[in-house]
Amino acid sequence: MGAALTMGLGQRELEGIDTALEILLRSQPCDDNPYEATIYTDNQAAIRATCQPGRSSGQYILRRIVRHLGLLRDNRSRWRVRLQWVPGHEGVPGNEKADQLAKLAAVKATRRTQENACIARISAPNQTTPHAV
């Protein structure tokens, strides 16, 4: 379940879940009342994987999700977050839109990763070539 989930179609759902959690982390309530958020996914493997993430390098999305869930479920956070499975796309209002948003989140995350890698290459000095004097 682990590495295969993060490499294929499940990666989109994981990126969508992660993006939703990041939004919640950035929007902490100002008052003392508890707030509830439910993140829906039609991918049961994604929900199970958040409970038992692997340790391989391909699990970076799961580790980020687990870390974000921990921050949101911390006693100081006023969020009560729940991951909820919903059946496939047919006949479930809003599920097609959620799938589109998950795909968009995956594309944006891929672009961010590529941009960060490019910036890192530009700003890191080339240590294999001697510097001109």
MIDOSE-1310 file (N, C-alpha, C; in nm, 2 decimals, decimal comma, always signed):
residues 133
mgaa	+0,08/-0,12/+0,00/+0,00/+0,00/+0,00/+0,09/+0,12/+0,00; +0,19/+0,13/+0,08/+0,27/+0,25/+0,10/+0,33/+0,32/-0,02; +0,44/+0,27/-0,07/+0,51/+0,33/-0,18/+0,42/+0,34/-0,31; +0,35/+0,23/-0,33/+0,26/+0,23/-0,45/+0,15/+0,34/-0,44
ltmg	+0,11/+0,37/-0,32/+0,00/+0,47/-0,30/+0,06/+0,61/-0,34; +0,18/+0,64/-0,30/+0,24/+0,77/-0,32/+0,29/+0,79/-0,46; +0,30/+0,68/-0,54/+0,35/+0,70/-0,67/+0,24/+0,71/-0,78; +0,12/+0,66/-0,75/+0,02/+0,66/-0,85/-0,10/+0,76/-0,83
lgqr	-0,22/+0,71/-0,86/-0,33/+0,79/-0,85/-0,36/+0,83/-0,70; -0,32/+0,75/-0,61/-0,33/+0,79/-0,47/-0,26/+0,91/-0,43; -0,15/+0,94/-0,50/-0,07/+1,06/-0,47/-0,16/+1,19/-0,48; -0,25/+1,19/-0,58/-0,34/+1,31/-0,60/-0,42/+1,32/-0,48
eleg	-0,48/+1,22/-0,43/-0,56/+1,23/-0,31/-0,48/+1,27/-0,19; -0,36/+1,22/-0,17/-0,28/+1,26/-0,06/-0,24/+1,40/-0,07; -0,21/+1,45/-0,19/-0,18/+1,59/-0,21/-0,30/+1,68/-0,17; -0,42/+1,63/-0,21/-0,54/+1,71/-0,18/-0,56/+1,71/-0,03
idta	-0,54/+1,60/+0,04/-0,56/+1,60/+0,19/-0,45/+1,69/+0,25; -0,33/+1,68/+0,20/-0,22/+1,77/+0,26/-0,25/+1,91/+0,24; -0,30/+1,95/+0,12/-0,34/+2,09/+0,09/-0,45/+2,14/+0,19; -0,55/+2,05/+0,21/-0,66/+2,09/+0,30/-0,61/+2,11/+0,44
leil	-0,52/+2,02/+0,48/-0,46/+2,04/+0,62/-0,38/+2,17/+0,63; -0,30/+2,20/+0,53/-0,22/+2,32/+0,53/-0,31/+2,45/+0,54; -0,42/+2,44/+0,47/-0,52/+2,55/+0,48/-0,57/+2,57/+0,62; -0,61/+2,46/+0,68/-0,65/+2,46/+0,82/-0,55/+2,52/+0,91
lrsq	-0,42/+2,47/+0,89/-0,31/+2,52/+0,98/-0,29/+2,67/+0,97; -0,31/+2,72/+0,85/-0,30/+2,87/+0,82/-0,42/+2,95/+0,87; -0,53/+2,88/+0,90/-0,65/+2,96/+0,94/-0,70/+2,92/+1,08; -0,61/+2,93/+1,17/-0,65/+2,90/+1,31/-0,75/+3,00/+1,36
pcdd	-0,86/+2,94/+1,42/-0,97/+3,03/+1,47/-0,91/+3,13/+1,58; -0,97/+3,25/+1,58/-0,93/+3,35/+1,67/-1,00/+3,34/+1,81; -1,11/+3,28/+1,82/-1,18/+3,26/+1,95/-1,14/+3,13/+2,01; -1,20/+3,10/+2,12/-1,17/+2,98/+2,20/-1,26/+2,86/+2,16
npye	-1,36/+2,88/+2,07/-1,45/+2,78/+2,03/-1,38/+2,67/+1,95; -1,42/+2,54/+1,97/-1,36/+2,44/+1,88/-1,42/+2,45/+1,74; -1,35/+2,41/+1,64/-1,39/+2,41/+1,50/-1,37/+2,27/+1,45; -1,47/+2,23/+1,36/-1,46/+2,09/+1,31/-1,43/+2,10/+1,16
atiy	-1,35/+2,01/+1,11/-1,33/+2,00/+0,96/-1,33/+1,86/+0,93; -1,40/+1,82/+0,82/-1,40/+1,69/+0,77/-1,34/+1,69/+0,63; -1,24/+1,61/+0,60/-1,18/+1,60/+0,47/-1,23/+1,47/+0,41; -1,29/+1,48/+0,30/-1,35/+1,36/+0,23/-1,26/+1,31/+0,12
tdnq	-1,25/+1,18/+0,11/-1,17/+1,12/+0,00/-1,24/+0,99/-0,03; -1,23/+0,95/-0,16/-1,28/+0,82/-0,20/-1,18/+0,72/-0,20; -1,06/+0,75/-0,14/-0,95/+0,65/-0,14/-0,93/+0,60/+0,00; -0,97/+0,48/+0,02/-0,96/+0,42/+0,15/-0,81/+0,39/+0,19
aair	-0,73/+0,36/+0,09/-0,59/+0,33/+0,11/-0,52/+0,46/+0,17; -0,56/+0,58/+0,12/-0,50/+0,70/+0,17/-0,53/+0,72/+0,31; -0,66/+0,69/+0,35/-0,69/+0,71/+0,49/-0,62/+0,61/+0,58; -0,61/+0,48/+0,54/-0,54/+0,38/+0,61/-0,39/+0,41/+0,62
atcq	-0,33/+0,47/+0,51/-0,19/+0,50/+0,51/-0,16/+0,61/+0,61; -0,25/+0,70/+0,64/-0,22/+0,81/+0,74/-0,21/+0,75/+0,88; -0,28/+0,63/+0,90/-0,27/+0,57/+1,03/-0,14/+0,49/+1,05; -0,09/+0,44/+0,94/+0,03/+0,36/+0,94/+0,13/+0,39/+0,83
pgrs	+0,19/+0,51/+0,83/+0,27/+0,55/+0,72/+0,40/+0,47/+0,73; +0,46/+0,44/+0,61/+0,59/+0,37/+0,60/+0,70/+0,46/+0,63; +0,82/+0,41/+0,62/+0,94/+0,49/+0,66/+1,03/+0,52/+0,53; +0,99/+0,47/+0,42/+1,07/+0,49/+0,30/+1,06/+0,63/+0,25
sgqy	+1,16/+0,67/+0,16/+1,16/+0,81/+0,12/+1,04/+0,85/+0,03; +0,98/+0,75/-0,03/+0,86/+0,78/-0,11/+0,74/+0,82/-0,03; +0,75/+0,81/+0,10/+0,64/+0,84/+0,19/+0,63/+0,99/+0,24; +0,70/+1,08/+0,17/+0,71/+1,21/+0,22/+0,58/+1,28/+0,24
ilrr	+0,49/+1,25/+0,15/+0,35/+1,32/+0,16/+0,28/+1,26/+0,28; +0,29/+1,13/+0,30/+0,22/+1,08/+0,42/+0,28/+1,13/+0,55; +0,41/+1,14/+0,56/+0,47/+1,20/+0,68/+0,43/+1,34/+0,70; +0,42/+1,42/+0,59/+0,37/+1,56/+0,61/+0,23/+1,56/+0,66
ivrh	+0,14/+1,47/+0,60/+0,00/+1,46/+0,65/-0,01/+1,43/+0,79; +0,07/+1,33/+0,84/+0,07/+1,28/+0,98/+0,12/+1,40/+1,07; +0,22/+1,47/+1,02/+0,27/+1,59/+1,10/+0,16/+1,69/+1,11; +0,10/+1,73/+1,00/-0,01/+1,83/+1,00/-0,13/+1,79/+1,08
lgll	-0,17/+1,66/+1,08/-0,28/+1,61/+1,16/-0,24/+1,62/+1,31; -0,11/+1,59/+1,34/-0,07/+1,60/+1,48/-0,08/+1,75/+1,53; -0,03/+1,84/+1,45/-0,04/+1,98/+1,48/-0,19/+2,03/+1,50; -0,27/+1,98/+1,42/-0,41/+2,02/+1,42/-0,49/+1,95/+1,54
rdnr	-0,44/+1,84/+1,57/-0,51/+1,76/+1,68/-0,44/+1,79/+1,82; -0,34/+1,87/+1,82/-0,27/+1,92/+1,94/-0,37/+1,99/+2,03; -0,36/+1,98/+2,16/-0,45/+2,05/+2,26/-0,46/+2,20/+2,24; -0,35/+2,26/+2,19/-0,35/+2,40/+2,17/-0,43/+2,44/+2,05
srwr	-0,45/+2,35/+1,95/-0,52/+2,38/+1,83/-0,67/+2,37/+1,86; -0,75/+2,45/+1,80/-0,90/+2,44/+1,83/-0,97/+2,36/+1,72; -0,89/+2,29/+1,63/-0,95/+2,22/+1,52/-0,97/+2,07/+1,57; -1,08/+2,02/+1,52/-1,11/+1,88/+1,53/-1,12/+1,83/+1,39
vrlq	-1,02/+1,75/+1,35/-1,01/+1,71/+1,21/-1,04/+1,57/+1,19; -1,11/+1,53/+1,09/-1,15/+1,40/+1,06/-1,13/+1,37/+0,91; -1,07/+1,25/+0,88/-1,07/+1,21/+0,74/-1,19/+1,11/+0,72; -1,26/+1,13/+0,62/-1,39/+1,05/+0,60/-1,39/+0,99/+0,46
wvpg	-1,41/+0,86/+0,45/-1,42/+0,80/+0,32/-1,56/+0,82/+0,26; -1,57/+0,84/+0,13/-1,69/+0,85/+0,06/-1,68/+0,75/-0,06; -1,79/+0,69/-0,10/-1,78/+0,60/-0,21/-1,74/+0,68/-0,34; -1,71/+0,61/-0,45/-1,66/+0,67/-0,57/-1,74/+0,79/-0,62
hegv	-1,70/+0,84/-0,73/-1,76/+0,97/-0,78/-1,90/+0,97/-0,82; -1,96/+0,85/-0,85/-2,09/+0,85/-0,90/-2,20/+0,88/-0,80; -2,28/+0,97/-0,82/-2,40/+1,00/-0,74/-2,37/+1,07/-0,61; -2,25/+1,12/-0,58/-2,21/+1,18/-0,46/-2,19/+1,33/-0,49
pgne	-2,28/+1,42/-0,45/-2,27/+1,56/-0,48/-2,14/+1,62/-0,43; -2,07/+1,69/-0,52/-1,94/+1,75/-0,48/-1,82/+1,67/-0,49; -1,83/+1,53/-0,51/-1,72/+1,45/-0,51/-1,64/+1,47/-0,64; -1,70/+1,49/-0,75/-1,63/+1,52/-0,88/-1,55/+1,65/-0,86
kadq	-1,60/+1,75/-0,80/-1,53/+1,87/-0,78/-1,41/+1,85/-0,68; -1,43/+1,77/-0,58/-1,32/+1,73/-0,49/-1,21/+1,66/-0,57; -1,25/+1,58/-0,66/-1,14/+1,51/-0,74/-1,07/+1,60/-0,83; -1,14/+1,70/-0,89/-1,07/+1,80/-0,97/-0,98/+1,88/-0,88
lakl	-1,02/+1,92/-0,76/-0,93/+2,00/-0,67/-0,81/+1,92/-0,63; -0,83/+1,79/-0,60/-0,71/+1,71/-0,57/-0,61/+1,70/-0,68; -0,66/+1,69/-0,80/-0,57/+1,68/-0,92/-0,50/+1,82/-0,93; -0,57/+1,93/-0,92/-0,51/+2,06/-0,92/-0,40/+2,08/-0,82
aavk	-0,43/+2,03/-0,70/-0,33/+2,04/-0,59/-0,21/+1,96/-0,62; -0,22/+1,84/-0,68/-0,11/+1,76/-0,71/-0,02/+1,83/-0,82; -0,09/+1,89/-0,92/-0,01/+1,96/-1,02/+0,06/+2,08/-0,96; +0,00/+2,16/-0,87/+0,06/+2,27/-0,81/+0,18/+2,23/-0,72
atrr	+0,16/+2,12/-0,65/+0,27/+2,07/-0,56/+0,39/+2,02/-0,65; +0,36/+1,96/-0,76/+0,47/+1,92/-0,85/+0,55/+2,04/-0,90; +0,47/+2,14/-0,94/+0,54/+2,26/-0,99/+0,62/+2,33/-0,88; +0,57/+2,34/-0,76/+0,64/+2,40/-0,65/+0,77/+2,32/-0,62
tqen	+0,76/+2,19/-0,63/+0,88/+2,10/-0,61/+0,99/+2,13/-0,72; +0,94/+2,14/-0,84/+1,03/+2,16/-0,95/+1,09/+2,30/-0,94; +1,01/+2,40/-0,90/+1,07/+2,54/-0,89/+1,17/+2,54/-0,78; +1,14/+2,48/-0,66/+1,23/+2,48/-0,55/+1,36/+2,41/-0,59
acia	+1,36/+2,30/-0,66/+1,48/+2,23/-0,71/+1,56/+2,32/-0,80; +1,49/+2,39/-0,89/+1,56/+2,48/-0,98/+1,63/+2,59/-0,90; +1,56/+2,65/-0,80/+1,62/+2,76/-0,72/+1,74/+2,70/-0,64; +1,73/+2,58/-0,59/+1,84/+2,52/-0,51/+1,96/+2,50/-0,60
risa	+1,94/+2,46/-0,72/+2,05/+2,44/-0,82/+2,12/+2,58/-0,85; +2,03/+2,68/-0,87/+2,09/+2,81/-0,90/+2,17/+2,87/-0,79; +2,11/+2,86/-0,66/+2,17/+2,93/-0,55/+2,28/+2,85/-0,49; +2,30/+2,72/-0,51/+2,40/+2,64/-0,46/+2,53/+2,66/-0,54
pnqt	+2,64/+2,68/-0,48/+2,77/+2,70/-0,56/+2,80/+2,56/-0,62; +2,86/+2,57/-0,74/+2,90/+2,44/-0,80/+3,04/+2,40/-0,74; +3,04/+2,30/-0,67/+3,16/+2,26/-0,59/+3,25/+2,17/-0,67; +3,21/+2,13/-0,79/+3,29/+2,04/-0,87/+3,38/+2,12/-0,96
tpha	+3,35/+2,24/-0,99/+3,43/+2,33/-1,08/+3,51/+2,43/-1,00; +3,64/+2,43/-1,02/+3,72/+2,53/-0,95/+3,68/+2,67/-0,98; +3,68/+2,76/-0,88/+3,64/+2,90/-0,90/+3,75/+2,97/-0,97; +3,72/+3,06/-1,06/+3,82/+3,14/-1,13/+3,87/+3,25/-1,04
v	+4,00/+3,28/-1,06/+4,06/+3,38/-0,97/+4,07/+3,51/-1,04
